[in-house]
Amino acid sequence: MEKTVIDWLDAYKAAWEGRDADAAAALFSSDSLYREQPYAEPFRGPQGVHDYWTGVTATQSDVVFQYGTPVVSGNRAAVEWWVTMLNGGAEVTLAGEFLLIFDDAGLCRELREYWHFSEGRLEPPAGWGD
């Protein structure tokens, strides 16, 4: 399962850095839930992911996505991520974590993310992602 998670994260990285909503949507199962905010309704299925990504990445450019070493247990994985980008022309940094649940085909059935925002381009602290 660890290879599946790494392959999925690499594809997610390529989708975000390329601002490719089609590629992002292809990573999710037909019954998937994408929980970008814990108190909001999730985006449902590949179409929900596509619609969300189309809107949220519209103002982004120069995206650089890094991820740490995933912790994998069965069909679940937790992983830190770090993103720097221009958003509306302003330099920003997002630091976050995914909880991912996969189906038997290696598609994400549920994504829960928690993230923090900072102005400017910041580098991860020492030991990050280990």
Secondary structure, DSSP 8 states (H G I E B T S, - for coil): -HHHHHHHHHHHHHHHHTT-HHHHHTTEEEEEEEESSTTS--EEHHHHHHHHHHHHTTTEEEEEEEE---EEETTEEEEEEEEEEEETTEEEEEEEEEEEEE-TTS-EEEEEEEEEEEES-----TTTT-
